[in-house]
Every structure is written in structure tokens, then in C-alpha cells.
Amino acid sequence: MVKNLAKQRLLEGKLSIGFGVHHLRGSAVGALGAATGFDWLFIDMEHGAMSVDAASQICMAALNQGCTPIVRCCKDALFEGTRCLDNGAMGVVVPHVDTAEEAKEVVKAFRFPPLGMRSWGGPPVLYGFAPPDVATAQKESNEEVLIACMLETEEAVENCEAIAAVEGVDVLKFGTSDLTATMGIPGQIGHPRVRAAYEKVAAACKKHGKVMGMGGVYDEVVAKDYVALGARFILGGSDHAFVMAGASARAKFLRTLAG
């Protein structure tokens, strides 16, 4: 079975950093992520205009490119995450998980029995279409597939210990931008209330053996603070932002050559 590099980094106690995919398509995406030093792809089906077919093609190619494919599906479209898992994804991130009951529904959708109720029968892409017996494949899939629940409201932060206690959840990942918006302090990612939320979730993760994740924090000072608090599953940025940063720097340099 293909190894989940994102999960492997976490088990080694290292940072596991993700390359956001909104606009890139095709077989080169995983290779680009690996070549630039990222551990996993964050294939965004919540905000990106991404079909299951397009996401699956990226996932299948990325499996052998050294950058683990992980998708984000909408909370009310868990079936899209299941279809991606059947076709190459090695993890699912679900946004707006506010309660333990919602976290349990996520686990039910994405884990095989006895942890969940995921259906067996899709193409066994993670085994190169040549899986072992069903019992072994399901057990290994439950071990390798990463499940992350996103906390994006004060309700979610208040319920973080109950969410962290749900068996089958690997990561409690902040959606920091939406959290600040629901707190009434949009964009203030370094606000003391946000820091307090990170501290509370970090404690819950430590208590229940889960990993804290971070998204929406691209300020280098604030990011450093939250990593120091324990965030290890990190979204590093997205394709359009990376292209704009690199292209802007290059255009600025070329303009200077005219004197």
C-alpha cells in the first residue's frame, strides 16, 4: 500500500505541510508540490471549482510523486470525499465541524468497520489495483487514511475536547480565517482570543493523542507562535498565491532592467 507521507511526518513528530490546490489541474500537481518541499496536497473541493473527476486524477498521479493527496470536501457532501478516497486520495479534511456528533458522522463516512461504515468496492487505487484480502486492506486503509476536522467557530473550540475524543479523527485543524470572522474580528489572526483558542485546542489534542492543524495563517510571526503552541499539520498556502508571489517578484525584477 502507498504510504501516507503526511501522516508519517506527524508520527515522526515533524511538521507536515500542505500545498493548496485551487486552480492547478492535471498530472503534474503532485510533482510540483514535492519539488517545492511540501508533504501533501490540499485539494480544495470546498472553495475550488473542483469536480470529483478532476480531484481524483490529481490524486492518482500524486500517489507516486512524493506528495500525498488529501481532499477537502464540504460538510454536506461527504460522499464526494468517499469517492475521492476510492480513487486515490489518502485523506479528507472536513470544514465546519462544530460538535462531536458531527465528527462521528465524518468518521462513519470515511473509516471502514468497525470504526465507521465506509463501503468497500471502489477501485483499490492505493494498492495499484492489486489489493490483499479485504480484511487486511480495510485495516491498512483505516491506519493510513488521514481524517481532519476543521474548527471554525467558537462553538467548535468550546467542544474541542469532545471532538478530540472521537476515535478515528486524526487532526483538529483550525480554519483561522473563518474563526476570526465568526468571532467578530475578521482577519485578526493574532488576536488574543484566537491565541486562547489555539491554546485550548492544543491542550485537548495533547490529552487525546490528536494533532493540531493550522490553516489561514500566512503571517510568518503569527504562524511561528501557533506552531510553538503545537500546530503540526500546516496548510502552507495555495497555488494562486504561490504563482502571484513568484510572478510578481519576477515582473518587478524585469521592470528594473529597463533602467
C-alpha angles and dihedrals in degrees: 000000000000111000121240103236092189091057092041091057090051093049088052090054093247133128113271110205129197135212111216117227117202106134107012117099137180141040098312098065097090092045090053090050093050094044091055094050104262126139101206144015119240099209103194116214092160100062102007121081090243126150123206088248094053092044092049093051090054090046095050093050094044094056091080097034101076098252116097115230116232124172132207113214128181117267091241092048103056088143088071089058091050092052091050091051088053090052107045111300116128098195146016130216115201119198129217099023103166104166143033089246090059091047089053090054089053091052090046090056099045107033125073118232135317089034096037145349103257110152122241119220110079121116108290093232094158088065096046087256091296106095129174120241116319096252092054094044093050093047092049092046091053088052098045104038113089121218120195126184116203120224110207106152139054087248090059092049091049089052095041096113092053090047091048089052093060109110112234097033112113104179138030102203124191120228089202098181094054091042091058090047093052089046090056093246101097114195096005095121093162096051116133090242090056091047089051089052091053090049092051094048092044090057092049092049092049092050094051100035096250132134125245116225133198132210132164095034112112099146104109095218096049093041090055090052094052093046087053087055090056110275108148107154098074132182102213099193140287138280097253092050091049092049093047093048094049095041093047092051092049094047091049091052094048092050089058092059092071090067 
